[in-house]
Amino acid sequence: MDAGVTIRPATVADAARMLEIYGWYVENTAITFEYDVPTPDEFARRVESTTARYPWLVLEESGEILGYAYAGPLYRRAAYDWSCEASIYLDRSERGRGLGRRLYAALETELTRRGMRNLYACVAVPSENEDEYLTGDSARFHEHLGFTLAGRFHRCGYKFGRWYDVAWMEKLIGPHDAPEKTPFERVRE
């Protein structure tokens, strides 16, 4: 890893910078279907509630947060405890440097350590043609990381006066044996 680049667990104290990164995507892209940038308090609550059970990592270079990735529940039923959904956001000026790949690798390592078996990503994709709000880059990024298409919902998201599709992508990251404990029981040990 480049000198000065570190990946560490996020804290609530990191919320303001992460919100700055995320806010740009809310206001300028259809990568997220959120219409309004969350308030700082709401975003801090998201970090706090997520990190109670799942990893949330930040990538820093020379002490500045350039991106973050986190996992959350796929569904809230006990049978899904070995599966989770991941999200990643990089500062828009930092794309193309391999930082997203490093951040996702660190998240996957932590999820595997915790006993997760399946990793999912819900990716907005153009319904027809790429436009100024959405390209197919996110789906291609996930494919490059070993995710495969699990399903596609057509024209299910409406933002900026346009309809967009959602692709659900999956990656099997752990053995599918009969586990003795859930990932959440393993973390408490």
VOPAGU-2260 file (C-alpha; in pm, 1 decimal, decimal comma):
REM VOPAGU-2260
SITE   aa  ch    i         X         Y         Z
SITE  MET   A    0       0,0       0,0       0,0
SITE  ASP   A    1     121,0     353,8     -72,6
SITE  ALA   A    2     300,5     529,5     208,3
SITE  GLY   A    3      55,3     747,6     392,9
SITE  VAL   A    4    -251,5     539,4     291,8
SITE  THR   A    5    -425,9     364,6     579,4
SITE  ILE   A    6    -755,5     186,8     625,7
SITE  ARG   A    7    -911,1     184,2     970,3
SITE  PRO   A    8   -1249,7     144,3    1139,6
SITE  ALA   A    9   -1468,3     452,8    1107,1
SITE  THR   A   10   -1593,6     640,0    1411,4
SITE  VAL   A   11   -1876,1     885,6    1460,7
SITE  ALA   A   12   -1607,3    1156,3    1461,9
SITE  ASP   A   13   -1548,2    1075,6    1092,1
SITE  ALA   A   14   -1912,6    1134,7     997,5
SITE  ALA   A   15   -1875,0    1496,9     882,9
SITE  ARG   A   16   -1604,3    1416,4     626,0
SITE  MET   A   17   -1784,8    1102,5     507,6
SITE  LEU   A   18   -2103,7    1305,4     468,0
SITE  GLU   A   19   -1912,3    1559,1     260,7
SITE  ILE   A   20   -1807,0    1278,2      25,8
SITE  TYR   A   21   -2155,6    1123,2      16,4
SITE  GLY   A   22   -2340,2    1452,7     -23,0
SITE  TRP   A   23   -2181,6    1515,0    -360,3
SITE  TYR   A   24   -2317,1    1180,6    -487,4
SITE  VAL   A   25   -2665,8    1257,6    -354,7
SITE  GLU   A   26   -2677,2    1598,8    -520,7
SITE  ASN   A   27   -2504,5    1517,9    -850,6
SITE  THR   A   28   -2554,6    1151,2    -935,8
SITE  ALA   A   29   -2805,6     869,6    -948,1
SITE  ILE   A   30   -2552,4     637,0    -783,6
SITE  THR   A   31   -2762,1     677,5    -470,4
SITE  PHE   A   32   -3137,4     715,1    -498,4
SITE  GLU   A   33   -3146,3     937,8    -193,6
SITE  TYR   A   34   -3286,7    1278,8    -294,2
SITE  ASP   A   35   -3172,4    1487,9       2,3
SITE  VAL   A   36   -2835,3    1494,8     172,8
SITE  PRO   A   37   -2879,2    1360,2     526,8
SITE  THR   A   38   -2824,5    1599,6     813,1
SITE  PRO   A   39   -2497,1    1562,0    1001,7
SITE  ASP   A   40   -2687,4    1419,5    1300,2
SITE  GLU   A   41   -2870,2    1165,7    1083,6
SITE  PHE   A   42   -2547,9    1055,4     915,0
SITE  ALA   A   43   -2371,9    1021,7    1251,6
SITE  ARG   A   44   -2663,4     802,9    1369,5
SITE  ARG   A   45   -2618,8     584,4    1060,1
SITE  VAL   A   46   -2252,0     534,6    1141,6
SITE  GLU   A   47   -2327,6     456,5    1505,6
SITE  SER   A   48   -2609,0     211,2    1433,6
SITE  THR   A   49   -2417,6      34,1    1156,7
SITE  THR   A   50   -2095,7      -7,5    1354,0
SITE  ALA   A   51   -2286,6    -169,6    1638,4
SITE  ARG   A   52   -2295,7    -489,7    1426,9
SITE  TYR   A   53   -2110,2    -437,0    1099,0
SITE  PRO   A   54   -1775,2    -297,9     987,7
SITE  TRP   A   55   -1748,0      55,5     850,4
SITE  LEU   A   56   -1401,8     145,1     725,2
SITE  VAL   A   57   -1238,9     468,7     613,6
SITE  LEU   A   58    -942,5     506,2     382,6
SITE  GLU   A   59    -708,7     791,7     467,2
SITE  GLU   A   60    -409,1     936,9     293,0
SITE  SER   A   61    -183,4    1159,2     499,6
SITE  GLY   A   62    -460,3    1185,2     759,0
SITE  GLU   A   63    -737,6    1291,1     516,1
SITE  ILE   A   64   -1037,0    1060,9     461,7
SITE  LEU   A   65   -1067,1     990,4      88,8
SITE  GLY   A   66   -1334,0     721,7     100,1
SITE  TYR   A   67   -1531,5     477,6     305,5
SITE  ALA   A   68   -1698,9     139,9     278,1
SITE  TYR   A   69   -1939,3     -36,4     508,1
SITE  ALA   A   70   -2162,4    -338,4     534,7
SITE  GLY   A   71   -2514,6    -373,2     661,6
SITE  PRO   A   72   -2787,5    -632,6     678,5
SITE  LEU   A   73   -2915,3    -790,4     359,7
SITE  TYR   A   74   -3247,9    -854,0     534,4
SITE  ARG   A   75   -3342,8    -850,5     899,9
SITE  ARG   A   76   -3412,5   -1219,1     952,8
SITE  ALA   A   77   -3185,0   -1457,9    1142,1
SITE  ALA   A   78   -3137,4   -1685,9     840,3
SITE  TYR   A   79   -2964,9   -1398,7     656,4
SITE  ASP   A   80   -2704,4   -1338,2     928,8
SITE  TRP   A   81   -2427,6   -1478,7     706,4
SITE  SER   A   82   -2506,4   -1237,8     421,6
SITE  CYS   A   83   -2465,3    -862,0     405,2
SITE  GLU   A   84   -2486,3    -567,5     168,9
SITE  ALA   A   85   -2183,6    -346,2     108,0
SITE  SER   A   86   -2156,3      16,7       0,3
SITE  ILE   A   87   -1854,4     223,1     -97,8
SITE  TYR   A   88   -1798,1     590,9    -168,4
SITE  LEU   A   89   -1476,0     763,9    -269,8
SITE  ASP   A   90   -1405,9    1132,7    -290,4
SITE  ARG   A   91   -1494,8    1212,5    -651,2
SITE  SER   A   92   -1141,5    1338,5    -722,9
SITE  GLU   A   93    -979,1    1012,7    -607,9
SITE  ARG   A   94   -1129,2     764,5    -853,0
SITE  GLY   A   95    -900,0     558,8   -1074,0
SITE  ARG   A   96    -616,0     521,8    -822,9
SITE  GLY   A   97    -707,9     171,9    -700,6
SITE  LEU   A   98    -825,4     305,0    -364,2
SITE  GLY   A   99   -1173,8     156,2    -402,9
SITE  ARG   A  100   -1026,8    -186,8    -468,9
SITE  ARG   A  101    -810,3    -160,2    -155,6
SITE  LEU   A  102   -1098,2     -42,1      56,0
SITE  TYR   A  103   -1329,5    -318,9     -64,9
SITE  ALA   A  104   -1055,7    -579,5      -8,3
SITE  ALA   A  105   -1015,5    -462,0     351,2
SITE  LEU   A  106   -1392,7    -473,1     404,2
SITE  GLU   A  107   -1413,6    -822,0     255,6
SITE  THR   A  108   -1126,4    -941,0     477,3
SITE  GLU   A  109   -1303,4    -809,0     786,7
SITE  LEU   A  110   -1636,7    -962,1     684,0
SITE  THR   A  111   -1470,9   -1298,5     619,5
SITE  ARG   A  112   -1298,0   -1280,3     957,4
SITE  ARG   A  113   -1638,5   -1225,9    1114,4
SITE  GLY   A  114   -1783,5   -1530,5     939,5
SITE  MET   A  115   -1985,1   -1372,3     659,6
SITE  ARG   A  116   -2042,0   -1597,2     359,2
SITE  ASN   A  117   -2214,8   -1379,5      98,1
SITE  LEU   A  118   -2155,6   -1017,8       4,0
SITE  TYR   A  119   -2412,7    -822,2    -197,4
SITE  ALA   A  120   -2411,4    -485,0    -367,9
SITE  CYS   A  121   -2717,8    -295,8    -485,2
SITE  VAL   A  122   -2591,7     -96,7    -783,8
SITE  ALA   A  123   -2781,0     169,3    -977,5
SITE  VAL   A  124   -2738,8     118,5   -1351,8
SITE  PRO   A  125   -2870,3     306,5   -1654,6
SITE  SER   A  126   -3202,1     174,8   -1784,9
SITE  GLU   A  127   -3094,1     241,2   -2141,4
SITE  ASN   A  128   -2805,9     478,6   -2199,9
SITE  GLU   A  129   -2544,2     621,4   -1969,7
SITE  ASP   A  130   -2604,8     987,5   -1891,1
SITE  GLU   A  131   -2453,6    1273,7   -1692,6
SITE  TYR   A  132   -2596,1    1129,8   -1368,1
SITE  LEU   A  133   -2516,3     761,1   -1403,8
SITE  THR   A  134   -2278,5     536,8   -1595,8
SITE  GLY   A  135   -2217,6     164,9   -1576,3
SITE  ASP   A  136   -1887,5     220,5   -1392,8
SITE  SER   A  137   -2012,6      92,5   -1057,9
SITE  ALA   A  138   -2135,1    -234,9   -1204,6
SITE  ARG   A  139   -1807,1    -276,9   -1395,5
SITE  PHE   A  140   -1610,3    -202,3   -1076,2
SITE  HIS   A  141   -1799,2    -473,2    -887,5
SITE  GLU   A  142   -1754,6    -722,0   -1173,2
SITE  HIS   A  143   -1380,8    -651,5   -1165,9
SITE  LEU   A  144   -1383,1    -740,1    -794,1
SITE  GLY   A  145   -1546,5   -1077,0    -861,1
SITE  PHE   A  146   -1913,9    -991,6    -813,0
SITE  THR   A  147   -2166,0   -1149,0   -1048,6
SITE  LEU   A  148   -2511,2   -1032,8   -1146,8
SITE  ALA   A  149   -2777,7   -1189,9    -926,7
SITE  GLY   A  150   -3074,5    -996,0   -1062,7
SITE  ARG   A  151   -3192,9    -670,7   -1214,3
SITE  PHE   A  152   -3491,1    -453,0   -1132,9
SITE  HIS   A  153   -3601,2    -245,5   -1429,7
SITE  ARG   A  154   -3687,9     122,9   -1402,0
SITE  CYS   A  155   -3739,4     100,0   -1028,1
SITE  GLY   A  156   -3561,6     422,0    -927,6
SITE  TYR   A  157   -3663,4     770,5   -1036,9
SITE  LYS   A  158   -3422,8    1060,3    -992,7
SITE  PHE   A  159   -3346,9    1376,4   -1191,8
SITE  GLY   A  160   -3657,1    1315,9   -1403,1
SITE  ARG   A  161   -3531,9     979,9   -1530,6
SITE  TRP   A  162   -3586,5     613,1   -1457,2
SITE  TYR   A  163   -3294,4     393,3   -1358,2
SITE  ASP   A  164   -3245,1      20,7   -1304,5
SITE  VAL   A  165   -3091,5    -154,4   -1007,4
SITE  ALA   A  166   -2859,5    -450,7   -1039,9
SITE  TRP   A  167   -2813,3    -679,9    -742,4
SITE  MET   A  168   -2464,6    -825,3    -751,8
SITE  GLU   A  169   -2320,7   -1097,8    -529,4
SITE  LYS   A  170   -1989,2   -1244,7    -428,2
SITE  LEU   A  171   -1943,8   -1560,2    -224,2
SITE  ILE   A  172   -1669,8   -1481,6      28,0
SITE  GLY   A  173   -1680,1   -1771,8     273,4
SITE  PRO   A  174   -1738,1   -2144,9     296,7
SITE  HIS   A  175   -2096,2   -2264,8     300,5
SITE  ASP   A  176   -2051,2   -2524,3     570,0
SITE  ALA   A  177   -2276,5   -2562,2     873,9
SITE  PRO   A  178   -2161,9   -2276,1    1098,5
SITE  GLU   A  179   -2147,9   -2322,5    1473,2
SITE  LYS   A  180   -2203,8   -1952,4    1543,6
SITE  THR   A  181   -2346,0   -1651,1    1366,0
SITE  PRO   A  182   -2105,8   -1375,1    1261,0
SITE  PHE   A  183   -2246,1   -1163,0    1542,9
SITE  GLU   A  184   -2170,6   -1427,2    1806,1
SITE  ARG   A  185   -1814,8   -1455,3    1669,1
SITE  VAL   A  186   -1756,8   -1079,0    1694,8
SITE  ARG   A  187   -1854,7   -1076,9    2063,5
SITE  GLU   A  188   -1585,5   -1331,1    2152,0
